[in-house]
């Protein structure tokens, strides 16, 4: 089995991997560095620079063996570096980095038949060089393409840490990365925020999220680290050995793992609300708190990743938006919402886009819930509500339909409604609210903000969200974060206790 640790510089990837290797892990383990130095005559080498130079030499023959299978990924990576690397030296260095990681990955694939290989500088982490160390924009399609082409490990552990802790570590660590050395705190923060955006985006891609565990280091204390180590060990145990001849180029998705303790009665928690209501910040904190005792998985139901069926339409969508700018989803929704008397028939492009979103939302929610082991808590950023025209919910049912029952629009509206009805009801919903002026100010302070008109529109339509058959807590976020978190944590504890009591009575 191959386990790769990903995350920002300074998040604690190497610390976690080393701690698991020291305790022996779920079975005999070896690190990525161990693969390089575990040869006669070089076992004494420990200097990181010397190990990297040795890796360049030792990993090249395995890279040549795997090049035929990984030609598409190498082309993708080299093309992006050719266009966006910050300097010729960086371009050469990053290309060499890709070669080394693919070679080490091939060595790990062979060793994984006997041992658990723990890698903290693997192929997935090469996304750092491809996307972070330049100003070139990247979007969901770029990350989805990377995830589909890269040879993925059997398990991926995404190590997260608060941005302030990352900045502090980046400034004080003795082995600073070349790209971060000499930067001011503000420059470091911007670079690390870009890295967080990258790894959060990768975590949402379909190929990666199926084998992913996210652990939050929180305050970086020994207690938090030890809890994270236990969580990772549970995640990779029991080991799933690949069949003979089958390697990590085509790994099995993670098997269900029963963590220590009983199953949490609250398994799916949704956080909904308008833009800049605090969802991302609160999700990070709640995930860190729950992660001490449970496996936590995060999804984004508002911006779901593409599926195999919708990948090609996503590729074509930017071109269609440029050709038909008036058919953007937001503009259509706003036009119909403004004055019902002026409603006219909507375009098929808008209808198809609405059905596609419904399909992707159903896919990310149902697959994540179905593939999560017992005891896992799934946290969702945004969630479909049943009210027609509400954010992230059905859009077509309340819009004008042609009188003919054979209309394509009627068929699409019925299909959209069916897809949303198939989505499970969350166990708990937190509806986060804040005054409009507060959300506008928060949005303006963001590094990547939304247009003011979009924030106003989303604030208006998010005021009345409907979730039938579940507990909904309306939480005012215009106050101290600690007070908000205390209220949410108390509500989760209370709901869990009530669910456990109900399950006990039902079994009695």
N, C-alpha and C positions, 0 to 999 in steps of 0.2 A: 504494500500500500504506500502511496505517495501522499504526504500531507504538506501543503504549501501555506506559509504564513504571509499574508499581505497586509498593507496598511501604510500610513505615513511614516516618514523618517522620524524615529524617536518614539514610536507608539509602543514598542516593547516586543517586537516580533522575535528577535534573537533571544531575548531573555526568556520568553515563554518556551521557545523551542529547546533551549539549553536546559531549562528546568525539567521538561518532560524527558529529555534524553538522560538526565542524571538519575531520575527515578526509574528508568527502564521503560517507561511508557506502557502501552497495552501489550507489547511484546518486544522482542529485540529491536532496538532502534539504531539508526545511524543518521548523522546530519549530512547536509549537502557538502559542507567542508570536509567531513569525514570521508566522503566518496573520493575527494581529490587527494587527500594526504594518506589514505590507506593503501600505500604502495611501498614496497621495499626501498629504503634509501631516502625517503622524503617524509617519514612520519614525524620527524623532529621539527618540521617547519610549522610555525604558529603565527608569524607576522602576517596580518591581513593582506598587505601589498604583495608579499611573496606568494601567499596562497592564491591570489588573483592571477599573478603571472603564471604560476604553475597550472592553474585551471585553464588558462588560455591554451596551453600546450596540450594538456591531457584530454581536454574536452573536444579538441578539433577533429580527431579521427571519428569519435561517435557522431559529431555534427555532420560529417560527410556521409556517414551511413544513413542518417535520418533525413538528409536534405531532400531526397526525392519525395518523401511523404509530407514534408513540411514546406514544400516550395511555395504554396499560396501564402502561408503565414510570413515566410521570409520576404516575399515580394511586398506584402502589405506593410510590414515593419520598415523595410529599407526605403520604400517609396515615401512613407510619411517622414522618415528622418531626412531623406534627400530634400524634401520640400520645406521642412520646418525646424530642423536642428539649429540651435542658436549660433553655431560656428562650425567651420570645417573640422576643427579638432574634435568638437563634441560629436559631430556626425560620425567620424571614424570610430571614436571611442564607444558610442552607443551601438553602432553596428557590431563591433567586436563583442559588446555586452550581450547582444541578442544571440550571436554565434555561441558564446560560452554557455549561456543559459540553456539553449537547445541541446548542446552537447552533454551538459550535466543532467538534463532531463532524461536523455537517452540512457545515461549511466544509471540514473535512479530507477528507470523503468525495469532494467535488468535486475537490479538489487532488490526491487520491491517484491519479487517472488519469494524472497526469504526473510526480509526485514521490513519494518516500517521506516520509511525515509522521511525525515523532517527537513524541509527546505525553507529557508528564510530569504533567499535571493533567487526566486524561481522565474519561470516563464511569465506567469501572470504579473509579477512585479515589474517586468520589463515595460509595462504600460507607463510606469513612472517616466522613463526616458522618452517614450513616444508622445506623451500627452502633457506632462507637467512642465518640463523644462523648456518651454517656449510659450509665446503668446498666441499661437495659432488656436482658433476656437475648435472645440470638439463637442459633439452631440451624441444623442442616444444611438444613432445609426453607426457612428464611428466605433463606439464601445461594443455594440452588438456584433459588428464585423470582427473586431479583435477577439471577442470571446468565442465566436464560432470557428475562427481559424486557428487559434492557439491550442497547442496540445495541453489539455488541462489535467491536473492531478486528480486523484480519487477523492480527496477532501481538501477544502480550502477554509482556512481560519482567517477571518478579517478582524484584525486587532485595532480597536478604536481607542482614542484618548482625547480628553478635552483640548481645545486649541491652545489655551494658555499654557498647559503642561507641555505640549509639543513645541511651542515657541521657546519656553524656558530650557528644555532639553537641547534644542537645536543650537542655542547660544552657548551652552555650557559643556556639551560633550567634547571630549578631546579629539575624537576622530570625525570631525565635521566633514560632511560631503562637500566636494569641491564646489558644487553649484550653490551651496548655502553659506560658504565661508565668507566672512567680511560683510555680510548683509546686515542692515538695520533691523530692529524688531518689527517694524511695519512691513518691510520687504519680506521678512521671514513669514510673517502672518499671512500675507497675500499668497505666497508660494504654497504654504501648507493648506490654506483654504482651497486652493485649486486642486491640491492632491486629495483632500477630503471629498470634493465634488467628483473627482475621478473615481475613487474607490466606492463611494456611495452609488455612483452610476453603474459601475461594473457589477456590484452586488445585486442590481436589479435585472441584469441580463439573464435570459432564460438558461443558457448553458451553465452559468456560474451559480445562480441561486439554488439550483437543485443539489449542489454538493457543498453548501456554504454554512458555516457557523460564524456569527458575529459575537465577539466578546468585547466588553467595554472595560478598560483598565481603570477608569474613574480617577481616583486621586493618586494612583501610582503606588499605593502603599503595599507592603508585603502581604497584608491580609487580602487585599483585592487581587494581587497577583496569584496568590495561592488558590483563591477561588476560581480564577480564570484557568489555572492549570488543571484543576479537577474537572472543570467544564469541558475542556478540550479532550482530556483523557476519556471522558464519557462519550464524547462525540465520535471518537475514532475507535471505540471498542463496542462490540467485538470486531476484530478485523475481518474484512471480506477479501479472501484471496482471489485473485484473478484466475480464470481458467487457463490451462496450459496454452501458451502461445498468444495470450491476450494481454496487452500491456496498457499503459496509461494513455496511449493515443486514443483509446476508445473505452474509457473507464465506465464501470457501473455507477449509477447514482448511489448516494449514501444509503445504507440499510438503516432501518428503524432501530434506534438505540434507546434502550430504557434507562434513563438517568436515575441516579439515586433518589430515593424519596418517592412519594406517591404522585399520581397524575394530578396536575393542577386543574381544578374544575373550570377555571376561567382560561380558555385557550385562544380566543380571538378578540382582540381589543382594537377598536377603531377610534381614531382621532380626526375629527372633522371640524370645519370652520372656514372662514374666508381667508384670503391671502393675508400674510403677515399677522395672523392671529397667534402665532407662537408654536405651531404644530411641530416643526423640526426640532426646535430647542427642547421642547417638552418630551418629544419622543426619545431623544438622546438620553435625557436624564432618567426617564422611566425605564428605558431599556437597560441602562447601567444598574439601576436598583433591582429590577427583576432578574437580571443576569447573574446575581450573586447566588440564586437558588434554583434557577431554571435555565434551560436552553431557550434563547430568544431569537426569533427570526423577524425581520422587518420586510414589509412590502410597501409599494407605493401604488395604491389602487387608483389614484387620480391620474397618474402618468404611467400606465402599465407598459411593460416591455412588449415588443412585438413577438409573435409566435411564428412557427414555421409557415402557417397559412397566411399571415399578414405581413411577413417580412418584405416581400416584393412590393405590395401596395405602399408600404412606408417609404421605400426607396423612391417611388414615383410621386409621393405626396408633395414634396417641396416644389417640384416643377408644376404640378397642378395648382398649387396655391398661387404661384406667380402668374399663371395663365388666367385664373379665376379668383382674384383677390377678394371679391365680394362674397365668396362662398366659404371663407374661413368660418369655423364653427362659432367662434365668439361673436363675429359680426352677424351671423344668421340668428343666433340666440338673442342678441341685443335688439335686432330689428323686430322680431316677433314679440319680444317682451315689452317694447316701447308702447305700442298702440295696437291692441287686438283688432281694431276695425280696419287697419290697413294690411292685415295679413294676406299674403298670397302664397301660391304653391311654392314650396321649397325645392331646391335642386336635388337631383339624384346623388350628386357628389356629397352633399351634406348628409343625406340619408345613409349612404354607404359608409361614410366616416363614422356616423353614430353607431351603426351596427358593428363596425370593426372595433370600436372602443368597448362596446358591451361584451364582445367576444373575448377581447384581451383581458378585461377586468375579471370576467368569469374564470378565465384560464389561470391568471396569477393567483387569485384567491383560492379556488378549489384545489389547484395542484399543491399550493403551499400547505394548506390545511391537511390534505390527504397524505402528503409525504413527510409531514413533521412527526417525529417520534412522540410517544406519550410523555407528557410533562412539558412539552414545548409551549411557549406563549408566542403567538403571532401578533405583532403590532403593525397596524395598517395606517399609513399616512393617507388620509381621505378614504371615503368608502361610499359605494352607491346607496343613495336613499331612494325610497319608493315614490316620492312625490314627483310627478311629471314636470320636467323643466328645471328641477333642482340640480345643483352641481353634482356631476358624476353619476347622475341617474338617467332614466329614460328621457329622451328628447322628442321622439317622434309622435308619441301617443296623443299629446295635447295640441299638436300642430294640424293645420287644415289638411284633410285627406280628400282625394277625388271620390266622386260618388260610386264609381265602378268598383265592384268587388274583385275584379281581376287586375286592379292597379298594382304596379310594381311597388309604389310607395306604401300601399296597404300591407303588402307582403313583408316589406322591410320593417314597418312599424310593429307588426305582429312578431317578427323574428327578434327584434330588439327587446320587446317586452318579455318574450320567453327566456332570452338569455339572462336578463336581470332577475327573473323569478328563480332561476337555477342557482343564483349566488346565495350562499348560506347567510343566515342572520348572525351578526356578531354577538358575542356574549355580553359585551359592554361597549357603550359608545360614550366618548367624551366630546361634547360639542363646545369647542373653544370660541369665545367671543371677546370682542374688544370694540370700543367706539371707533367710528370711521376715521376720525382725526388721528387716533393712535395708530391704526393700521397704515394710514398714509405716511405717517412719520417713520414708522418702522420700515416700510418698504423703501422710502427714500434713502434710508441709512444703509441699506443692503449693498454689498458689492455688486450683486447681479439683481437689479430691481426690475419690477414689472411696470408697464405704462400705467399712469394714474387712472385712466379710464377703465382699464381692466380690473384694477383693485376696487374701484367704486362699484363696478358691475357685480363682481364676485361677492362683495360685502352685502349688496342688496339681496341677491338671490340665495345667500347662505343663511339668511336670518331665520328661515322657517324650514328646517330639515326634518323629515319624518322617517323614523325607524320603528316599524311595527314589531312587536313581539320581543323587545329587548329593553334593557335598562339604559336610559340616556341621562347623563349628568351634564348640565349646562355649567360651564366653568368660565368665570370672568378672569381673563389673563392680564387685565390692566391693574396689576398690583405686583408685589414682590414675588419673584419666581419661587422662593422657598415656600411661601404660603400656598401658591398654586399646586406645587408638587405634593405638599402635605395633604391637601384636599384630595388629590387624585390617588395617592397611595392609600389613604384611608378608605376611599371608595372601592379600590381593588381588593383590599383586605376584607372588607365587609362583604363584597359580592362573592369572594372565594369561600368565606365562612358559610354564607347562606347556601351556596351551591353544594358544599360538602355536607351540610346538615340535611339538605334535600336528598342527596344521593344516599346518605346513611339511612334515612327514613324509608326510602324506596327499596332498599335491600333488606330491611328488617321484616 
